[in-house]
Amino acid sequence: MAAAAELDLHDLAPARERLLADVLAGLRAPRKSLPCKYLYDERGSELFERICALPEYYPTRTELSILRACGRAMAAALGPGCLLVEYGSGSAVKTRLLLDRLEAPAAYVPVDISREHLLRASGAISRRHPSLPVLPVCADFTEPFDLPALPRAPRRRAAYFPGSTIGNFAPEEARKFLAQVAALCGTGGALLVGVDLRKPREVLEPAYDDALGVTAEFNLNLLRRLNRELGADFALDGFAHRALWNERESRIEMHLVSRRRQEARVGGHRIRFAAGESIHTENSYKYELPRFAALARSAGFEVERVWTDARALFSVQLLQAL
């Protein structure tokens, strides 16, 4: 049985220079922002796993209930002998439910930007499925990447994108990302994707601003990461977490709001903040089913099946590449 340390990691993680360039571009913009992908260092990934278990955070437990009820139908729809490429694999809890039901998958390729988290999760999958080739890729999956060499040709390429991460992309970014996935899967390939559905503000805002403050710590950890990796000097007590529902854009927004007038140095550059000025750190778009189907079609996919929970809080959708 393979241990995490024995896995052949395909390491395409962004370099420090890319992190610095992305951060400076966002903080110098008229409305300051930071890419949400940088929330997921090792500590950020651990905090997100804690968020997933919170009572306010409905997406994870709802998606898991859909997988437990409909996982066999999903696996049958993907077919035997498929290659499963997972985007943003995280702890791979949902993946285990799917892999347990797949018939003789050719290989499993988990892709994640957090190297340590990726290796732990990949090792757990390898131990659970010792005959399954597990080929982890550490990469920014929002950019095109090459698959590692496969031990055998799959009957079909299938991508798996669980959670509500597709909602982190603005609609045009989501279209471009889905088009990249369609190109990787090829004609007749499949994408199994989690899509969070539109619902009342009273449900949404607490899910992103929990009573225990775990989401606030997750958001602030981004500044802690910049201090550590870029030598920045953000005062963590100078920023407050805020989550709000943007009705017009159909999205939850996460911000770090400056508590006072202040400045921070990043990579030798001085960034000034006014009191009340925010850094926009994440979006989470919520979809109605027809709107997501139209988005998928514009990117080269057709929605084949949709599974939801009884309250229609969340959906898992099977798309086929055209």
C-alpha positions in Angstrom: 0.0 0.0 0.0 1.3 3.4 -0.9 1.9 6.0 1.7 1.6 9.8 1.1 5.4 10.2 0.9 5.6 7.5 -1.8 3.2 9.2 -4.1 4.6 10.6 -7.3 3.6 14.3 -7.0 3.3 16.3 -10.2 4.3 19.7 -8.7 3.1 22.7 -10.7 2.4 25.0 -7.7 2.6 28.8 -8.4 6.0 30.3 -7.5 6.4 33.1 -4.9 6.9 35.6 -7.8 3.4 34.8 -9.1 1.9 35.2 -5.7 3.5 38.6 -5.2 2.4 39.7 -8.7 -1.2 38.6 -8.1 -1.3 40.3 -4.7 0.1 43.6 -5.9 -2.2 43.7 -8.9 -5.2 43.2 -6.6 -4.2 45.6 -3.9 -3.3 48.4 -6.4 -6.7 48.2 -8.1 -9.2 51.0 -7.5 -11.3 48.4 -5.5 -8.8 46.2 -3.7 -9.1 42.5 -4.0 -7.1 39.3 -3.6 -7.6 36.0 -5.5 -9.5 33.5 -3.4 -7.3 30.6 -4.5 -4.7 32.0 -2.0 -7.0 31.4 0.9 -5.9 27.7 0.7 -2.5 27.3 2.2 -2.2 24.4 4.7 -3.8 26.4 7.5 -6.5 27.8 5.3 -7.4 24.3 4.1 -7.6 23.0 7.6 -9.9 25.9 8.6 -12.1 25.3 5.6 -12.5 21.7 6.7 -13.7 23.1 10.0 -16.1 25.4 8.2 -17.6 22.4 6.4 -18.7 20.9 9.7 -20.3 24.0 11.1 -24.1 24.0 11.6 -24.6 27.2 9.6 -22.6 25.8 6.6 -25.3 23.8 4.7 -23.4 23.0 1.4 -21.1 20.2 2.6 -23.6 18.2 4.5 -26.3 18.7 1.8 -23.9 17.6 -1.0 -22.9 14.6 1.1 -26.5 13.6 1.5 -27.0 13.8 -2.3 -23.9 11.7 -2.9 -25.0 9.0 -0.4 -28.4 8.8 -1.9 -27.5 9.0 -5.6 -23.8 8.1 -5.8 -24.4 4.8 -7.5 -26.4 6.5 -10.3 -23.6 9.1 -10.7 -20.9 6.4 -10.9 -23.0 4.4 -13.4 -23.4 7.5 -15.5 -19.6 8.1 -15.6 -19.1 4.5 -16.7 -16.5 1.8 -16.1 -12.8 2.3 -16.7 -12.9 6.1 -16.5 -10.1 8.5 -15.5 -11.3 10.7 -12.7 -9.6 14.1 -12.5 -10.7 16.0 -9.4 -10.3 19.8 -9.2 -9.7 21.2 -5.7 -9.6 17.8 -4.1 -9.3 19.1 -0.5 -9.8 16.3 2.0 -11.4 14.1 -0.6 -14.2 13.0 1.7 -16.8 13.3 -1.1 -14.4 11.6 -3.5 -14.3 8.4 -1.4 -18.0 8.1 -1.7 -17.7 8.3 -5.5 -14.6 6.1 -5.9 -16.2 3.4 -3.8 -18.9 3.2 -6.4 -17.0 3.5 -9.6 -16.3 0.4 -11.7 -12.6 -0.2 -12.3 -11.5 3.4 -12.7 -8.3 3.7 -14.8 -6.7 6.3 -12.4 -7.5 9.1 -10.0 -5.8 12.5 -10.5 -6.5 14.9 -7.6 -5.5 18.5 -8.3 -5.1 21.1 -5.5 -3.0 24.2 -4.8 -2.3 23.2 -1.2 0.6 20.7 -1.4 0.5 19.3 2.1 -3.3 18.9 2.1 -3.1 17.2 -1.3 -0.5 14.7 -0.2 -2.4 13.7 2.9 -5.7 13.3 1.1 -4.0 11.4 -1.8 -2.3 9.0 0.7 -5.6 8.3 2.3 -7.2 7.5 -1.0 -4.3 5.3 -2.0 -4.5 3.3 1.2 -8.3 2.9 0.7 -7.9 1.8 -2.9 -4.4 0.1 -3.1 -4.9 -1.1 -6.7 -5.9 2.4 -8.0 -3.2 4.5 -9.5 -3.3 7.8 -7.6 -1.4 10.6 -9.4 -1.6 13.9 -7.4 -1.0 17.2 -9.2 -0.1 20.3 -7.1 -1.3 23.2 -9.3 -3.5 26.2 -9.7 -6.3 24.5 -11.5 -7.8 27.7 -12.8 -4.9 27.6 -15.3 -4.5 24.9 -18.0 -2.2 22.0 -16.8 -0.8 18.8 -18.2 -2.0 15.5 -16.9 0.7 13.1 -15.6 1.5 10.0 -17.6 -1.3 7.4 -17.2 -0.6 3.7 -16.6 -3.3 2.8 -19.1 -5.7 4.5 -21.5 -9.1 5.2 -19.9 -12.4 4.5 -21.6 -13.5 8.1 -20.8 -12.1 11.2 -19.1 -14.3 12.5 -16.3 -13.7 15.6 -14.2 -15.0 16.0 -10.7 -15.5 19.4 -9.2 -17.4 19.0 -5.9 -18.4 21.6 -3.4 -19.6 25.0 -4.5 -16.3 26.1 -5.9 -17.6 26.8 -9.4 -19.4 29.7 -7.6 -16.1 31.3 -6.8 -15.7 32.3 -10.4 -17.5 35.3 -12.0 -19.7 34.1 -14.8 -17.2 34.9 -17.6 -14.4 33.3 -15.6 -16.6 30.3 -15.0 -17.3 30.0 -18.7 -13.5 30.0 -19.4 -12.8 27.5 -16.7 -15.5 25.1 -17.9 -14.2 25.4 -21.4 -10.8 24.4 -20.2 -12.3 21.4 -18.4 -14.3 20.5 -21.6 -11.0 20.6 -23.6 -9.3 18.3 -21.0 -12.1 15.8 -21.0 -12.5 15.8 -24.8 -15.7 15.1 -26.8 -17.9 12.6 -24.9 -16.0 13.3 -21.6 -18.0 14.2 -18.5 -17.9 16.7 -15.6 -19.6 16.0 -12.3 -20.0 19.3 -10.6 -21.5 20.7 -7.4 -23.6 23.8 -8.0 -25.0 25.8 -5.1 -28.6 27.1 -5.7 -30.1 30.5 -5.0 -31.9 30.8 -1.7 -32.9 33.4 0.9 -30.3 35.8 2.5 -31.3 34.5 5.9 -29.8 31.1 5.0 -26.8 32.4 3.0 -25.2 35.1 5.1 -24.8 32.9 8.3 -23.2 30.2 6.2 -20.3 32.6 5.5 -20.2 34.4 8.8 -20.6 31.7 11.5 -21.2 32.4 15.2 -17.9 30.7 16.2 -15.8 33.0 13.9 -14.1 30.1 12.0 -14.9 31.8 8.6 -13.5 35.1 9.9 -10.3 33.3 10.9 -10.2 31.6 7.5 -10.5 35.0 5.8 -7.9 36.7 8.0 -5.5 33.8 7.5 -4.9 35.1 4.0 -3.2 38.2 5.4 -1.2 35.9 7.8 -0.1 33.9 4.8 1.1 37.1 3.0 3.0 38.2 6.1 4.7 34.8 6.2 5.4 34.1 2.5 5.9 37.7 1.2 7.4 39.4 4.3 4.3 41.7 4.4 3.3 43.5 7.6 -0.4 43.4 7.7 -1.8 44.1 11.2 -4.3 41.3 11.6 -6.2 43.2 14.3 -6.7 46.0 11.9 -9.1 44.1 9.6 -12.5 42.6 10.2 -14.3 39.8 8.3 -17.5 40.7 6.5 -19.9 38.5 4.4 -22.8 40.0 2.6 -25.4 38.9 0.0 -25.3 40.8 -3.3 -28.9 40.3 -4.6 -28.3 41.9 -8.0 -25.2 39.7 -8.7 -26.7 36.6 -7.0 -23.5 36.1 -5.0 -22.2 36.1 -1.4 -19.2 38.4 -1.1 -16.4 38.0 1.5 -14.4 41.1 2.5 -11.7 42.1 4.9 -12.6 45.6 6.1 -10.0 48.0 7.4 -10.9 49.0 11.0 -8.9 52.2 10.7 -6.7 54.3 8.4 -3.5 52.3 8.0 -0.9 51.0 5.6 0.9 47.8 5.0 4.1 46.9 3.1 4.1 44.1 0.6 7.2 43.1 -1.3 8.7 46.5 -0.7 5.6 48.4 -1.8 3.4 50.5 0.5 -0.4 49.9 0.4 -2.6 52.4 2.1 -6.1 51.7 3.5 -8.8 54.2 4.5 -11.0 53.4 7.5 -13.8 51.2 6.2 -12.1 50.3 3.0 -12.3 46.6 2.1 -10.3 43.9 0.4 -12.7 41.7 -1.6 -11.4 38.2 -1.0 -14.1 35.8 -2.4 -17.3 35.5 -4.3 -19.7 32.6 -4.1 -22.3 32.8 -6.9 -25.6 31.0 -6.4 -27.4 29.7 -9.5 -30.9 28.9 -10.7 -30.8 25.7 -12.8 -31.6 27.3 -16.2 -28.9 29.9 -15.7 -26.3 27.3 -15.0 -27.4 25.2 -17.9 -27.0 28.1 -20.3 -23.5 28.9 -18.8 -22.4 25.2 -19.3 -23.7 25.2 -22.9 -21.7 28.3 -23.7 -18.6 26.5 -22.5 -19.1 23.3 -24.5 -21.1 21.2 -22.1 -24.6 19.9 -22.0 -26.4 19.2 -18.7 -27.4 15.5 -18.8 -28.7 14.9 -15.2 -29.3 17.0 -12.1 -29.5 15.6 -8.5 -30.8 17.8 -5.7 -31.8 17.4 -2.1 -35.5 17.6 -1.0 -35.2 21.3 -0.2 -33.4 22.2 -3.4 -30.6 23.9 -1.5 -27.8 22.3 -3.6 -27.3 20.3 -6.8 -24.9 17.9 -8.3 -24.9 18.0 -12.1 -23.6 15.7 -14.7 -22.4 17.5 -17.8 -21.2 16.0 -21.1 -18.6 17.6 -23.3 -19.9 18.3 -26.8 
